[in-house]
Amino acid sequence: MARELRVPRFLAALPAPVRWLALPLALTCTVVVLVGSWGAPEQIEVPQPNARQAEYCRALNAALPPTLLGHPRRDPSPVSPLVAAWDSTPRIVLRCGVPHPEGLTEERQQEISPTVNDVTWWPEQLTDGGYRFTATQRAVFVEVTVPGGATANPLDAAASLSDAVKAAIP
């Protein structure tokens, strides 16, 4: 015995073309709302190093890996040799030629800075639970921002970039 499909009374009162368009219209509106809620991409401040430091940053940019911890490189717009990003969610960002980090002193650096492949990283915890690591004791400061949840161990991103930093910046 076949079951009879009943149309709700409020829909039955509408003309057939309106009933046919109700579902596609509802789905289209849902997609528009979801896409619109993604918002604009995060703006990344481009550092302003001097000419000598900018040369080191260009060399570093050329030495950076196309993937970082399994995430492809997707540089932000506008493209700059001073900024690189990898497409994790949220994304990992490298900035070259940043100013001296606040709170960095020789004594504090000796106490808490990990060294990976001869590159010393100054760690700073961020409000989102992530970390900002700044390569110190180099001709240029290099900053790697690892937002909370981007990796299991935040230092892994900085450690993976240590070889490129060591090769490009004395």
DAJOQUI-V321029 format. One record per backbone hydrogen bond with DSSP energy under -1.0 kcal/mol. NH is the residue of the N-H (numbers start at 1). CO is the residue of the C=O. Records with the same first field share a line. If there is no record, write none. Layout:
BEGIN
NH->CO / CO
END
This chain:
BEGIN
12->8
13->9
14->11
19->15
20->16
21->17
25->21
26->22
27->23
28->24
29->25
30->26
31->27
32->28
33->29
34->30
35->31
36->32
37->33
38->35
54->50
55->51
56->52
57->53
58->54
59->55
60->56
61->57
62->58
63->59
64->60
68->71
71->68
73->66
74->85
83->80
84->94
86->92
87->72
88->86
92->86
93->145
94->84
95->143
96->82
97->141
98->141
104->101
109->105
110->106
111->107
112->108
113->109
116->119
119->116
121->114
122->134
124->132
126->130
129->126
131->146
132->124
133->144
134->122
135->142
136->120
143->95
144->133
145->93
146->131
150->147
156->153
159->155
160->156
165->161
166->162
167->163
168->164
169->165
END
